[in-house]
Amino acid sequence: MNAKELLESYALGDRDFSKRSLIGLILTGANLAGANFIESDLEEVTLDVANLEDVELNLANLVRANLSGSILIQANLNGTILEQASLIGANLSEAFLIEADLSDSILVEANFSNAFLTGANLTAARLCRANLANAFLTGACLNGADLRGANLTEADLTRANLTGANLSGANLTRANLTNAKLNWANLANAKLVGADLTGTYLSTLKSIEGTDFTDARNAPNSVELVNMEELNSINSPE
C-alpha cells in the first residue's frame, strides 16, 4: 500500500491498517486519528505534523521514523519500537508507551505530560526541554539521556535508571525518585524541591552545583559526594 492508497482508504472510512508493510511512506500533515497500525512496519515513515490522536501503534516498527510536531494525544504505543525516531515538539500527552523502545530518539521539547512510560527504554534519548510532568516512568531506562531543562514535575521515576543522565537545569519538583539510580548523573542547577530520594544511591553524582534540594527527602550532603576528578585520577592507569 502506498501513501495515496492509504489516505484514500482512510477517507472512505477504513481505520484498520494493522500488520501492513508501510516502510518509508511520506504522510506529512496527514489526518489519521483513530487509525489502527498495530504490528505494522512503519520504518523510516514520515508522519511529521500529522494528526495521530488516539491512534493504535502497539508493537509497530517506527525505527528512524519522523513524527516531529505530530499529535499523539492518548495514542497507544505500548511495545512500539521508536529507536532513532524523531519526535521533536510532538504532543504525546496521556499517551501509552509502556515498554516502548525510544533509545537514541530525538525528543527535544516533546510533550509527555501524564504519559505512561513504565519500563520504557530511553537510553541516550535527547529530551532537552521535554515536558514529562506527571509522567509515569517507573522502571524506565534513561541511561545517558539528555534531560537538560526538562520538566519532570511530580513525575514518577521509581526504580528508574538515570545512570549518566544529564539533568542540569531540570525541574524535578516533587518527583518520586525512590530507589532510582543516579550514578554519575549531572544534577547541576536542577530543582528537586520536595522530591523523594528515598533509597536512591547518590554518592557518585557527577554534580550538584546550584541544585535546589529544599524539602527533598533523603537529600545528599555535598561533603559525602565523591570528587570526580580525584576518582578519575585514582582510576587512571599510570
Backbone hydrogen bonds, N-H to C=O, Kabsch-Sander energy under -0.5 kcal/mol:
donor,donor_aa,acceptor,acceptor_aa,energy
6,L,2,N,-2.2
7,L,3,A,-2.4
8,E,4,K,-2.3
9,S,5,E,-2.3
10,Y,6,L,-2.4
11,A,7,L,-2.3
12,L,8,E,-1.3
13,G,10,Y,-1.8
14,D,9,S,-2.3
17,F,15,R,-0.9
17,F,36,N,-2.9
19,K,38,I,-2.3
20,R,17,F,-0.9
22,L,20,R,-0.8
22,L,41,D,-2.7
24,G,43,E,-2.4
25,L,22,L,-1.5
27,L,25,L,-0.7
27,L,46,T,-3.4
29,G,48,D,-2.8
30,A,27,L,-2.0
32,L,30,A,-0.8
32,L,51,N,-2.5
34,G,53,E,-2.0
35,A,32,L,-2.0
36,N,15,R,-3.6
37,F,35,A,-0.6
37,F,56,E,-3.6
39,E,58,N,-2.1
40,S,37,F,-2.3
41,D,20,R,-3.0
42,L,40,S,-0.9
42,L,61,N,-2.4
44,E,63,V,-2.6
45,V,42,L,-2.1
46,T,25,L,-3.3
47,L,45,V,-0.7
47,L,66,N,-3.3
49,V,68,S,-2.2
50,A,47,L,-1.3
51,N,30,A,-2.7
52,L,50,A,-0.9
52,L,71,I,-2.6
54,D,73,I,-2.1
55,V,52,L,-1.8
56,E,35,A,-2.9
57,L,55,V,-0.7
57,L,76,N,-3.3
59,L,78,N,-1.6
60,A,57,L,-2.0
61,N,40,S,-2.5
62,L,60,A,-0.7
62,L,81,I,-2.9
64,R,83,E,-2.4
65,A,62,L,-2.0
66,N,45,V,-2.6
67,L,65,A,-0.7
67,L,86,S,-3.4
69,G,88,I,-1.7
70,S,67,L,-2.0
71,I,50,A,-2.9
72,L,70,S,-0.7
72,L,91,N,-3.2
74,Q,93,S,-2.0
75,A,72,L,-2.1
76,N,55,V,-2.7
77,L,75,A,-0.7
77,L,96,F,-3.7
79,G,98,I,-1.9
80,T,77,L,-2.0
81,I,60,A,-2.5
82,L,80,T,-0.8
82,L,101,D,-3.4
84,Q,103,S,-2.1
85,A,82,L,-2.2
86,S,65,A,-2.8
87,L,85,A,-0.6
87,L,106,I,-3.2
89,G,108,V,-2.2
90,A,87,L,-2.0
91,N,70,S,-2.6
92,L,90,A,-0.8
92,L,111,N,-2.9
94,E,113,S,-1.9
95,A,92,L,-2.0
96,F,75,A,-2.9
97,L,95,A,-0.6
97,L,116,F,-3.4
99,E,118,T,-2.1
100,A,97,L,-2.0
101,D,80,T,-2.6
102,L,100,A,-0.8
102,L,121,N,-3.0
104,D,123,T,-2.6
105,S,102,L,-1.7
106,I,85,A,-2.8
107,L,105,S,-0.7
107,L,126,R,-2.7
109,E,128,C,-2.3
110,A,107,L,-2.1
111,N,90,A,-3.1
112,F,110,A,-0.7
112,F,131,N,-3.5
114,N,133,A,-2.1
115,A,112,F,-2.2
116,F,95,A,-2.9
117,L,115,A,-0.7
117,L,136,F,-3.0
119,G,138,T,-2.1
120,A,117,L,-2.3
121,N,100,A,-2.9
122,L,120,A,-0.8
122,L,141,C,-3.1
124,A,143,N,-2.2
125,A,122,L,-2.1
126,R,105,S,-2.7
127,L,125,A,-0.9
127,L,146,D,-2.7
129,R,148,R,-2.2
130,A,127,L,-2.1
131,N,110,A,-2.8
132,L,130,A,-0.8
132,L,151,N,-3.2
134,N,153,T,-2.4
135,A,132,L,-2.0
136,F,115,A,-2.9
137,L,135,A,-0.8
137,L,156,D,-2.7
139,G,158,T,-2.5
140,A,137,L,-2.3
141,C,120,A,-2.8
142,L,140,A,-0.7
142,L,161,N,-3.2
144,G,163,T,-2.2
145,A,142,L,-2.3
146,D,125,A,-2.7
147,L,145,A,-0.9
147,L,166,N,-2.4
149,G,168,S,-1.6
150,A,147,L,-2.1
151,N,130,A,-2.9
152,L,150,A,-0.8
152,L,171,N,-3.0
154,E,173,T,-2.6
155,A,152,L,-2.2
156,D,135,A,-2.7
157,L,155,A,-0.9
157,L,176,N,-2.7
159,R,178,T,-2.4
160,A,157,L,-2.3
161,N,140,A,-2.8
162,L,160,A,-0.8
162,L,181,K,-2.7
164,G,183,N,-2.7
165,A,162,L,-2.3
166,N,145,A,-2.7
167,L,165,A,-0.8
167,L,186,N,-2.5
169,G,188,A,-1.8
170,A,167,L,-2.2
171,N,150,A,-2.9
172,L,170,A,-0.7
172,L,191,K,-3.5
174,R,193,V,-2.4
175,A,172,L,-2.3
176,N,155,A,-2.6
177,L,175,A,-0.8
177,L,196,D,-2.7
179,N,198,T,-2.4
180,A,177,L,-2.2
181,K,160,A,-2.8
182,L,180,A,-0.6
182,L,201,Y,-0.8
184,W,204,T,-1.8
185,A,182,L,-2.1
186,N,165,A,-2.5
187,L,185,A,-0.7
187,L,207,S,-2.5
189,N,209,E,-1.9
190,A,187,L,-2.2
191,K,170,A,-2.9
192,L,190,A,-0.6
192,L,212,D,-2.9
194,G,214,T,-2.4
195,A,192,L,-2.0
196,D,175,A,-2.5
197,L,195,A,-0.7
197,L,217,R,-2.1
200,T,197,L,-1.9
201,Y,180,A,-0.8
202,L,200,T,-0.7
205,L,202,L,-1.4
206,K,185,A,-2.6
207,S,185,A,-1.0
211,T,208,I,-1.9
212,D,190,A,-2.6
213,F,211,T,-0.8
216,A,213,F,-2.5
217,R,195,A,-3.0
219,A,216,A,-0.8
222,S,220,P,-0.5
224,E,221,N,-2.3
225,L,221,N,-0.6
225,L,222,S,-0.9
226,V,203,S,-2.3
228,M,226,V,-0.8
231,L,227,N,-2.5
232,N,228,M,-2.5
233,S,229,E,-2.1
234,I,230,E,-2.1
235,N,231,L,-2.2
236,S,232,N,-1.1
